[in-house]
Amino acid sequence: MSETSETIETKETFRSGFRQRTRRLRMRPGMHIYVLPNLITTMNLFFGFAAIVQAIKGEYLFAAYAIVAAAVFDLLDGRVARLTQSMSKFGAEYDSLCDLVSFGVAPGLLLYLWALQPFGRIGWLVSFLFCACGALRLARFNVQATIVEKAYFQGLPIPMAAGIVASSVLAFMDLGWEPRGSIILLLMAALLAFVMVSTFRYRSFKDIDLKSRLPFKYLVVGVVILFGVAIRPEVMLFVVFMLYATLGAIFGILGLGKPLKAQTIPAVSAPEGGDDLHEEVEDEEPIR
């Protein structure tokens, strides 16, 4: 039985539409990403999410260790990206999103559930302030057209702020202190939020090249610091981190030290993993 002209026309229309859809799919640009650094960044996100889950379950110690693990992977992804020459803007943007979860949302929620819940509305607002200031810091960091001198951070880095929260959990548990309703922790959270978005100078120690020869005193100082931390690691790490954050704020408020030197950096491809959009310059760590 012969096909009618209407049937033939219908088939031709279907074939034409199919060919056009196939052509559009072929023309659609594919996205190629570097797998290894992004897998490491994903581990950062995994431990950040794990910290949230553990905090909700009331396992605050596990949540603190999960944040520490996220910080370790955040440190590794940039190193791997540079070693493998696998830097891209996708990696930088993905890293910022993961950092917001691991070092903004996770410690903020941990603070509220572990210590600040008795303060009611003030408690969750301060926890939100910590998270919001972390997001603002990451956003400012991603869009800024200049980068400060290599030896200093501009404001407290968000992984350090999250590390202070995690180490506070370890210290309070080791000392047997009651965290719930603690004014100290409430003020600490507010201080961390403030210094993250500040322009205070924080020493990065990136100008110290450990691969080159250095005076003997550097080794002595390193041994003394390790000895002090090893005496009671849970407490001493919290003390060292808090001193770092507090002294930077004091020096900034009093105007001590030299002003930050900014230099214009041309637009470049961003690195993969946990590093700054401008990290290709001088191959240095990001200033979050």
N, C-alpha and C positions, 0 to 999 in steps of 0.2 A: 504494500500500500504506500503510495507516494506521499511525502510530507507536504503539507500545505505551506503556502508562502508565509503565513502567520507564524507557523511553528519554526520554520527556518529563520525567520527574522528574530524570533525570541532566542533561539540558540546562538545566533551571531551576537546579539546584545549581551548575553551571558558571557560568551567567550571574550568579547571586547572588554567588559568590565573586569573579568578575571585577569586578563593581561595587564590592564592598567593598575590593578591592585598589586600584582606581582612586580611590576616595574617600580612602583612607589616603595615597596619593601626593599628592593635591591638598591634603590637610591638612598634609602634611609641610612644616615651615618652611624656606624657602630661605635661603641665606647670601649676603649682599651685601657685597662688599668693595670698597675703593678700589684701582683697578688700578695707577695710576701710581706711588704710593709703594711698593707691594709689588713692582712690577717692578724698581724701583731696589734694594730690599732683596734681591731675587733675584740681581741682579748682584753684590752683596756676597757672597752664597753661591757664585755661580759662580766668582769669583776665589779664594775660599777653597778650593774644591774643586780648582781649577786649581793652586793652590800645593801641595796635597797630592800631586797627580799628578806635578808637576814635581820635587818633593822625592824621591819614590820613584824617578824616572828619573835622579836625580843632578844635575838642573839647578837647583842651589841659588840661583843668581843670579835666574833667572826666577821661582822660588818666592818669593823675597824681594820682587820687584817686584809679584807677584800679591797678596801680603798688603797692600802699600801701596795697590794699586788697590782692594782690598776696603775698606780704611779710608776711601778717598775716597768710595765709594758709601755707606758707612755714615754718613758725614757729610752726604751729600746728601739721603738719604731723609727724615730728620726735617725738614730745611728745606723740602722740597717738600710734606710733609704739612701743615706750618703755613701755607705760602703758599696752598695749595689748600683749606685747611680740611677735610682728609680724614684725621682722626685717629680711631683705633679701638683697642680692646683687642686685636683680632686682629693688627693691625700690630705692636703692641708685643711680643706673644708670638712672632710670626714672626721679628721682628728679633732677639730674644734667642737663638732657635735658630740663626739664621744667624751671629750673633756667636760662638757657641760653636764652630762649625766654622771660621770664618775667623780668629778671634783666640785660640782655645783649642787645637783639634786641629791645625790647620795649622802654627802656629809651634812647638808641642810636638813634632810629628813632624819638622819641619825641624831643630830643635835636635838631636834624637837622631841622625838620619841624617847630618847635616852635621858635628857636633862631638862628641857625647857617646857615640857607639856604642862607642869603645874602653874606656869605663869599665864595660862589661858591665851587670850588673843595676843598679848605682847610676845609670848613665847613663839607662836607660829609666825608672827610678823617678822621677828628678828631672824628666824630660820629662813623665811622667804627673802629677807634682805640679803642674807649671805648668798643665797642662790642667784638672786637678781644681779648683785654686784659682780658675781663670777661671770654671768652671761655678758654683762656690760664690758667687763675687762676683755673677754674673748672677742667681742664685736669690735671694740676699739683697737685691739691688737691686729685684727684682720684687715682693717681698712686704713690704718695709719700709713701715711706716705713717707714717714721718716722712721729711723731707728736710732735709739740712743746708743751711746758709746758701749763698746763691747764689755767693759768691766762692770756695768751696772744694769739692774732691772729698773723699769719705770713702774713703781708700785709693786706690791707683793704678788709673786706668781701664784696662779690659782692652784696648781698642784701642791705648793707649799702650804697654802691655807687649808686645803683638804688634809694634808699630812698633820697639821697642828690639831685638827679636830680628831683624827684617828689616834694620834699619840695621846691626846687628852683622855680618851677612853681607856687606853692602856695604863696611863699614870693613875687615874682615879681608882681603877680596879686594883692595881698593885698596892696603893696606899690604903685602900679600904674606905675611901671617902664616899659620901653620899652625893651623887650628881644631881638628883632630882630637885628642882627648885634652887639650884646653885646660882647665886648672883655672879660669881666669878665666871662661870661658863656663859651666862647671858652677856656680860660685858665683853668677854673674849670674842663671842660671835659677832657682836656689833663692831668691835675693833677690827676684826679680820675683814668684814665687809667694807669698812671705810678704807683700809690701807690697800685693798685690792684695786680700787678705782682711783686711788690717789696718784700723784706724780712724785711721790717720795722715792729717793734713791735707795736701792737695795743692792749690795755688792753681789755680783754673780760669780766672782773668782774665775771667770773664763780667761782673764788675762794671764793667769798662772799656767804656764806650759809645763805639765808634769813630765813630758817626754824629754825636756831639756834639763841641763844641769842647774840646780838651784842651791842656795846656801844651806848649810847643814841645819840651821835653825828651823827650816820648814819641816824637816823630818822629825825633829824633837817636838815641835808643836803638834804634828799629826799623831805622834805616839801618845802625847799627854791627853789629847782629845779622845782618842780611842780608849785609853785607860779610864778616863772619867765616865764615858758612856757605858763601858763594860761593867762598872761597879753596880749599876742598877739601870739597865737599858730602858725599861718602860718609862721610868721617871725622868732620866737624864735627857732622853730624846725630846720629850715634851718641853723640858726646861730650855734646851738649846734652841729649839724651833721658836718658842715664845720669845726668847731673848732677841732672836733675829728679827722677828716681826715688830716687837716693841721698840727696839733701838732704832730701827728704820723710821718708825713713826715719830719718835722723839726728835731725832735729827732733822726730819722733814719739817716738823712743826716749829722747831727753834731755828730753822734755816741754816743748820750747820752743814759743812761740806760744800763742795763745788757744785754749781748748777749742772744739769744734764746737758751734754753736748749732743746735738742732733745733726744728722747728716742726711741729705736727700738721697734716696735709693731709687734707681730706675725700676720700672715694672719688670718683673722677671717671673718665670714659671715657678710656682710654689713647690716646695718639697713634699715628698710623700710622707705620711705618718705624722708624728707628733711634733712638727716643727713649723716655724714661722713662714709666712708668705715670702719673706725676704731672706730666708736662712741661707740661700745659696751665696749670699754676700759674706765673705770671710769664713764660710763654712762653720758658722757658730750656732749655738742653741737659740731657740726662740725666746722672746720676752713676752710671756703670757701675762 
